[in-house]
Amino acid sequence: MGRYSNPQQNHKDLTRTGRHATLDEVAHAAVSLLGEHSGAITGTTLNVDGGSSPY
């Protein structure tokens, strides 16, 4: 077995939180974008990825 034998574990190792986002966490992020206080949020990418994005 090589380094990439378990891609999911390898991805977890690369995240700052050391885990994948839960479905609830992703859902909460989506709901917050649909809420009444998000009217000024336009044209952006919301990464819900445990901190694996470099930006």
Phi and psi in degrees as a GROMACS rama.xvg file:
@    title "Ramachandran Plot"
@    xaxis  label "Phi"
@    yaxis  label "Psi"
@TYPE xy
-94.6236  -170.997  GLY-2
-61.4952  -31.5536  ARG-3
-102.581  24.8201  TYR-4
-70.6631  -23.6246  SER-5
-132.271  86.332  ASN-6
-59.366  -34.5233  PRO-7
-65.039  -42.6367  GLN-8
-67.2906  -38.9451  GLN-9
-61.2438  -40.2764  ASN-10
-65.0221  -41.5785  HIS-11
-60.46  -37.4335  LYS-12
-65.8877  -24.6476  ASP-13
-89.064  -12.7869  LEU-14
-84.3279  150.898  THR-15
-71.1626  -26.857  ARG-16
-87.6203  -13.5375  THR-17
74.5968  19.6723  GLY-18
-158.225  164.727  ARG-19
-81.5727  156.289  HIS-20
-68.6048  143.692  ALA-21
-81.3079  163.239  THR-22
-59.9319  -38.2811  LEU-23
-62.4025  -40.3188  ASP-24
-64.5517  -41.2158  GLU-25
-66.5757  -43.029  VAL-26
-62.9272  -42.127  ALA-27
-63.128  -38.3056  HIS-28
-64.072  -43.4628  ALA-29
-65.2466  -42.9688  ALA-30
-63.6691  -38.115  VAL-31
-65.2412  -32.262  SER-32
-71.9726  -21.6963  LEU-33
-91.72  -6.16516  LEU-34
-75.0812  168.242  GLY-35
-67.9796  -19.7629  GLU-36
-94.2163  9.17085  HIS-37
-108.381  17.519  SER-38
-60.942  -25.1427  GLY-39
-91.4211  -2.61339  ALA-40
-89.0126  114.842  ILE-41
-140.364  146.5  THR-42
54.3033  47.888  GLY-43
-131.442  162.117  THR-44
-108.869  124.298  THR-45
-102.256  108.781  LEU-46
-85.9971  118.837  ASN-47
-113.891  77.4676  VAL-48
-134.095  16.5423  ASP-49
72.6029  13.0239  GLY-50
90.417  17.8102  GLY-51
-83.8284  -14.2944  SER-52
-74.7623  140.182  SER-53
-75.3667  -6.54453  PRO-54
